[in-house]
Amino acid sequence: MNDTLDTLENVTYDELNEGDTATFTRTLTEDDLYLFAAVSGDVNPVHLDAEFAANTMFKERIAHGMWSGSLVSAALATVMPGPGTIYLEQNLSFKRPVKLDDTITVKLKVLRKEPKNRVVVECDVRNQNDQQVVVGEAKVIAPKDKVKLNKPNLPEITIDR
């Protein structure tokens, strides 16, 4: 399964099996950093101010930890199980920073199926150097009904800095 198609198709609870995997990949851009700050309200200067960030343990600006967490959400919502998935729980452990222009891949793996369409999914998030940046587990309600639809078109948003 991959995230490169123009359509979204879910994997229903009945179709899912322990061990199934899927991936979702995205590269962190400058616009992503500013848009995430604007939407979340997290304007910590370690994310937005290069001079401030240069004096931190990271020596440069880094992504918001929850930006990586939001990629896990996107993977669950659009790839596996996909449209119709209901997010119930998530634990995340942040292992290393995500930096501008890092390409992040979320790998999902079905750990187990539970009653009432609940599914526990391992979430392994890595950068382009195959270094783990986030790890965790999610619990979702997988959809019962099969859905296939076009991805919605999002507006182009420009950032004034």
PAZAPA-4460 file (N, C-alpha, C; in steps of 0.05 Angstrom, whole numbers, plus 32768, in hexadecimal, padded with zeros to 4 digits):
% residues 161
    n_x    n_y    n_z   ca_x   ca_y   ca_z    c_x    c_y    c_z   seq   type   mol
   8011   7FE8   8000   8000   8000   8000   8012   8019   8000     1      M     A
   8009   802E   7FF3   8019   8047   7FF2   8008   805F   7FF2     2      N     A
   8014   8076   7FF3   8005   808F   7FF5   8008   80A0   7FDC     3      D     A
   800E   8094   7FC5   8014   80A4   7FAD   7FFC   80A6   7F9A     4      T     A
   7FE7   8099   7FA0   7FD0   8099   7F8E   7FBE   80B1   7F92     5      L     A
   7FAE   80B8   7F7E   7F9B   80CE   7F80   7F81   80C6   7F8C     6      D     A
   7F7F   80AC   7F93   7F66   80A2   7FA0   7F6D   8098   7FBC     7      T     A
   7F59   8097   7FCD   7F5C   808C   7FE7   7F4A   8073   7FE8     8      L     A
   7F56   805D   7FF1   7F47   8044   7FF4   7F4E   8038   800F     9      E     A
   7F39   8032   801E   7F3F   8027   8039   7F43   8009   8038    10      N     A
   7F4C   7FFF   804F   7F4F   7FE3   8054   7F3C   7FDD   806C    11      V     A
   7F28   7FCE   8067   7F14   7FC9   807B   7F1F   7FB7   8091    12      T     A
   7F11   7FB7   80A8   7F18   7FA6   80BE   7F1B   7F89   80B5    13      Y     A
   7F08   7F7F   80A5   7F08   7F63   809C   7F20   7F5E   8089    14      D     A
   7F29   7F72   807B   7F40   7F6E   8068   7F5B   7F6F   8076    15      E     A
   7F5C   7F7C   808E   7F75   7F7F   809C   7F7E   7F65   80A8    16      L     A
   7F99   7F61   80A8   7FA5   7F49   80B5   7FBD   7F52   80C5    17      N     A
   7FC2   7F44   80DB   7FDA   7F49   80EB   7FF2   7F47   80D8    18      E     A
   8004   7F5B   80DB   801C   7F5B   80CB   801A   7F6D   80B2    19      G     A
   8001   7F75   80AA   7FFE   7F87   8093   800D   7FA1   8098    20      D     A
   8019   7FAC   8083   8028   7FC5   8085   801F   7FD9   8070    21      T     A
   8025   7FF2   8075   8020   8007   8062   8033   801E   8069    22      A     A
   8039   8030   8056   804A   8046   805B   803E   8060   8051    23      T     A
   8047   8076   805C   803F   8091   8054   8058   80A2   8057    24      F     A
   805F   80B2   8042   8078   80C1   8042   8072   80DF   803C    25      T     A
   8081   80F0   804A   807E   810D   8045   8099   811A   804C    26      R     A
   809F   8130   803E   80B8   813F   8044   80B0   8159   8052    27      T     A
   80BE   8160   8067   80B9   8178   8077   80C3   8191   8068    28      L     A
   80B1   81A3   8061   80B9   81BC   8053   80B7   81D3   8067    29      T     A
   80C3   81E9   805F   80C1   8202   806F   80A3   8209   8073    30      E     A
   8093   8207   805D   8077   820E   8060   8069   81FC   8073    31      D     A
   806F   81E2   8073   8063   81CF   8086   8069   81D8   80A3    32      D     A
   8081   81E0   80A8   8089   81E9   80C3   8078   8201   80CC    33      L     A
   8076   8215   80BB   8066   822D   80C2   8048   8227   80C3    34      Y     A
   803E   8217   80B0   8022   8210   80B1   801B   8200   80CA    35      L     A
   802C   81ED   80D1   8026   81DD   80E9   8026   81F0   8102    36      F     A
   8039   8202   8103   803A   8215   8119   8020   8226   811A    37      A     A
   8018   822F   8103   7FFF   8240   8101   7FE7   8230   810A    38      A     A
   7FE4   8218   8100   7FCC   8208   8106   7FCC   81FF   8123    39      V     A
   7FE3   81F7   812E   7FE5   81EC   8149   7FE7   8201   815E    40      S     A
   7FF2   8219   8157   7FF7   822E   816B   8012   822A   8178    41      G     A
   8021   8215   8171   803B   8210   817D   8051   8220   816E    42      D     A
   8057   8237   8179   806B   8249   816C   8085   8249   817B    43      V     A
   808C   8232   8187   80A6   822F   8195   80BC   8237   8181    44      N     A
   80CE   8249   8189   80E2   8253   8177   80F6   823D   816D    45      P     A
   80F7   8226   817A   8108   8211   8170   80FF   8207   8155    46      V     A
   80E5   820D   814F   80DA   8205   8135   80DC   821B   8120    47      H     A
   80DB   8234   8129   80D8   824A   8116   80EE   825E   8115    48      L     A
   8100   825E   8128   8115   8273   812A   8130   8266   8128    49      D     A
   813D   8269   8111   8157   825C   810C   816C   8264   8120    50      A     A
   816C   827E   8127   8180   8288   813A   817C   827C   8156    51      E     A
   8163   827B   815F   815D   826E   8179   8165   8251   8178    52      F     A
   815D   8243   8163   8161   8226   8161   817F   821F   8160    53      A     A
   818F   8231   8155   81AC   822C   8153   81B9   8229   816F    54      A     A
   81AC   8234   8183   81B6   8233   819E   81A9   821D   81AF    55      N     A
   819B   820B   81A2   818F   81F5   81B0   819F   81DB   81AC    56      T     A
   8198   81C6   81B9   81A6   81AC   81B6   81A4   81A2   8199    57      M     A
   8190   81AC   8189   818D   81A2   816E   819D   81B2   8159    58      F     A
   81A6   81CA   8161   81B7   81DC   8150   81A9   81E6   8137    59      K     A
   8190   81DF   8133   8180   81E9   811C   8163   81E5   8122    60      E     A
   8152   81F1   8111   8135   81EE   8115   812D   81D1   8111    61      R     A
   8119   81C9   8120   810E   81AE   811D   80F0   81AF   811B    62      I     A
   80E5   819A   8111   80C7   8198   810E   80BB   8195   812A    63      A     A
   80A2   819C   812C   8092   8196   8143   8090   8178   8145    64      H     A
   8092   816D   815D   8090   8150   8160   8075   8146   8155    65      G     A
   8060   8155   815A   8046   814C   8151   8042   814F   8133    66      M     A
   8054   815C   8125   8053   815B   8108   8057   813E   80FF    67      W     A
   806B   8131   810B   8070   8114   8106   8058   8104   810E    68      S     A
   804C   810B   8126   8034   80FD   812F   801D   8101   811C    69      G     A
   801B   8118   810F   8006   811D   80FC   8009   810C   80E3    70      S     A
   8022   8105   80DC   8026   80F3   80C6   801C   80D7   80CC    71      L     A
   801E   80CF   80E5   8013   80B5   80ED   7FF5   80B6   80E9    72      V     A
   7FE8   80CB   80F2   7FCC   80CF   80EE   7FC4   80CE   80D1    73      S     A
   7FD4   80DC   80C0   7FCE   80DC   80A3   7FD1   80C0   8097    74      A     A
   7FE5   80B1   80A0   7FE8   8096   8096   7FD1   8084   809D    75      A     A
   7FC8   8086   80B6   7FB1   8076   80BF   7F97   807E   80B0    76      L     A
   7F94   8098   80AC   7F7B   80A2   80A0   7F7A   809F   8082    77      A     A
   7F91   809E   8074   7F90   809E   8057   7F9B   8084   804A    78      T     A
   7FAB   8075   8059   7FB7   805D   804D   7FAD   8043   805A    79      V     A
   7FB2   803F   8074   7FA9   8027   8081   7FA2   802C   809E    80      M     A
   7F8A   8027   80A6   7F74   801C   8097   7F68   8030   8082    81      P     A
   7F6C   804A   8085   7F62   805C   8070   7F48   806A   8077    82      G     A
   7F3B   8075   8062   7F22   8084   8067   7F0E   8074   8077    83      P     A
   7F03   8082   808B   7EEF   8076   809D   7EFC   806D   80B7    84      G     A
   7F16   806E   80B9   7F24   8066   80D2   7F1E   807A   80E8    85      T     A
   7F1A   8070   8100   7F16   8081   8117   7F2E   807C   812A    86      I     A
   7F3C   8092   8130   7F54   8091   8142   7F4A   8090   815F    87      Y     A
   7F54   807D   816E   7F4C   807A   818A   7F63   8081   819D    88      L     A
   7F7B   8077   8198   7F91   807B   81AA   7FAB   807C   819A    89      E     A
   7FBF   8089   81A7   7FDA   808B   819B   7FEE   808F   81B1    90      Q     A
   8004   8080   81B0   801B   8087   81C1   8032   808B   81AD    91      N     A
   8043   809F   81B4   8059   80A6   81A3   8072   80AA   81B4    92      L     A
   8088   80A1   81AB   80A2   80A7   81B7   80B4   80B4   81A2    93      S     A
   80BD   80CD   81A8   80CD   80DC   8195   80EA   80D5   8199    94      F     A
   80F7   80CB   8185   8112   80C0   8187   8128   80D3   817D    95      K     A
   8122   80E3   8169   8135   80F6   815E   8126   810C   814F    96      R     A
   8132   8123   814C   8124   8139   813F   8120   8135   8121    97      P     A
   810B   8142   8117   8107   8143   80FA   810F   8160   80F2    98      V     A
   811F   8161   80DD   8129   817B   80D4   811E   8183   80B9    99      K     A
   8120   819C   80B2   8117   81A5   8098   8122   8194   8082   100      L     A
   8111   818E   806F   8118   817E   8057   811C   8160   805D   101      D     A
   8117   8157   8076   8118   813B   807C   80FF   812E   806E   102      D     A
   8103   8116   8063   80ED   8107   8058   80E7   80F1   806C   103      T     A
   80CE   80F2   8075   80C5   80E1   808B   80B2   80CB   8080   104      I     A
   80B7   80B2   8087   80A6   809C   807F   809A   808F   8098   105      T     A
   807F   808E   8098   8071   8080   80AD   806C   8064   80A3   106      V     A
   8074   8050   80B3   806D   8034   80AD   805A   802A   80C2   107      K     A
   8043   8022   80B8   802E   8016   80C9   802F   7FF8   80C7   108      L     A
   802A   7FEB   80DD   8029   7FCD   80DD   8013   7FC5   80F0   109      K     A
   8000   7FB5   80E6   7FEB   7FAB   80F6   7FF6   7F97   810B   110      V     A
   7FF3   7F9E   8124   7FFD   7F8C   8139   7FE8   7F77   8141   111      L     A
   7FCF   7F81   8144   7FB9   7F6F   814B   7F9E   7F7B   8145   112      R     A
   7F8B   7F69   8141   7F6F   7F71   813E   7F61   7F6A   8157   113      K     A
   7F4F   7F7C   8160   7F40   7F78   8179   7F23   7F79   8172   114      E     A
   7F12   7F72   8186   7EF5   7F73   8181   7EEC   7F90   817A   115      P     A
   7ED4   7F92   816F   7EC7   7FAB   8168   7ED7   7FBB   8154   116      K     A
   7EE4   7FAE   8141   7EF3   7FBA   812B   7F0B   7FCA   8134   117      N     A
   7F14   7FC5   814D   7F2C   7FD3   8157   7F45   7FC5   814C   118      R     A
   7F59   7FD6   8144   7F72   7FCC   813A   7F89   7FDB   8147   119      V     A
   7F9D   7FCD   8150   7FB5   7FD9   815C   7FCB   7FD9   8146   120      V     A
   7FD6   7FF0   8142   7FE9   7FF4   812C   8004   7FFF   8137   121      V     A
   801A   7FF2   8130   8034   7FFC   8136   803A   8013   8123   122      E     A
   8047   8028   812D   804D   8040   811E   806B   8045   8120   123      C     A
   807A   8041   810A   8097   8045   810A   809D   805B   80F6   124      D     A
   80A8   8071   80FF   80AC   8089   80EF   80CA   808D   80EB   125      V     A
   80D3   808F   80D2   80F0   8091   80CD   80F6   80A7   80B9   126      R     A
   810E   80B2   80BB   8117   80C6   80A8   8124   80B9   808F   127      N     A
   812D   80CA   807D   8139   80C0   8064   8152   80AF   8068   128      Q     A
   815E   80B1   8080   8176   80A1   8086   816F   8087   8096   129      N     A
   8155   8081   8096   814B   8069   80A4   8150   806B   80C2   130      D     A
   8151   8083   80CD   8154   8087   80E9   8138   808B   80F5   131      Q     A
   8132   807C   810A   8118   807E   8117   8115   8099   8124   132      Q     A
   80FF   80A8   811E   80FA   80C1   812A   80E3   80C0   813E   133      V     A
   80D0   80AE   8139   80B9   80AA   814B   80B2   808D   814A   134      V     A
   80A8   8082   8161   809E   8067   8162   8085   8068   8174   135      V     A
   8072   8057   816F   805B   8055   8180   8047   8041   8176   136      G     A
   8030   8041   8183   8019   8030   817C   8000   8040   817B   137      E     A
   7FEF   8039   8169   7FD4   8046   8167   7FBF   8031   8169   138      A     A
   7FA8   8039   8174   7F90   8028   8173   7F7B   8037   8164   139      K     A
   7F6F   8029   8150   7F5B   8036   813F   7F43   8023   813D   140      V     A
   7F2D   802F   8134   7F16   801F   812B   7F18   801E   810D   141      I     A
   7F1C   8007   8102   7F1E   8004   80E5   7F02   8004   80D9   142      A     A
   7F01   800F   80C1   7EE6   8010   80B4   7EDB   7FF5   80AD   143      P     A
   7EC1   7FF2   80AD   7EB3   7FDA   80A6   7EAE   7FD9   8088   144      K     A
   7EA8   7FF0   807D   7EA0   7FF2   8061   7EB7   7FFB   804F   145      D     A
   7EB8   7FEF   8037   7ECD   7FF6   8024   7EC6   8012   8018   146      K     A
   7EDB   8023   8015   7ED8   803D   800A   7EEF   8042   7FF6   147      V     A
   7EE9   804E   7FDF   7EFD   8057   7FCD   7EF4   8072   7FC2   148      K     A
   7F04   8087   7FC5   7EFC   80A2   7FBD   7F15   80B2   7FB4   149      L     A
   7F10   80C8   7FA7   7F25   80DA   7F9E   7F30   80E9   7FB6   150      N     A
   7F4A   80EE   7FB7   7F56   80FF   7FCC   7F4B   811B   7FC8   151      K     A
   7F44   8128   7FDE   7F3A   8143   7FDC   7F51   8156   7FD2   152      P     A
   7F49   816B   7FC4   7F5D   817F   7FBC   7F5F   8193   7FD2   153      N     A
   7F77   8199   7FDA   7F7C   81AD   7FEF   7F85   81C7   7FE2   154      L     A
   7F7F   81DD   7FEF   7F87   81F7   7FE4   7FA5   81FB   7FE6   155      P     A
   7FB0   820A   7FD4   7FCC   8212   7FD6   7FCE   8228   7FEB   156      E     A
   7FDF   8225   7FFE   7FE2   823A   8013   7FFF   8244   8012   157      I     A
   8001   825E   8011   801B   826B   8011   8020   8278   802C   158      T     A
   8039   8279   8034   8041   8284   804E   8050   829E   804A   159      I     A
   8048   82B3   8057   8057   82CC   8058   8068   82CB   8071   160      D     A
   8082   82CD   806E   8094   82CC   8085   80A1   82E7   8089   161      R     A
***
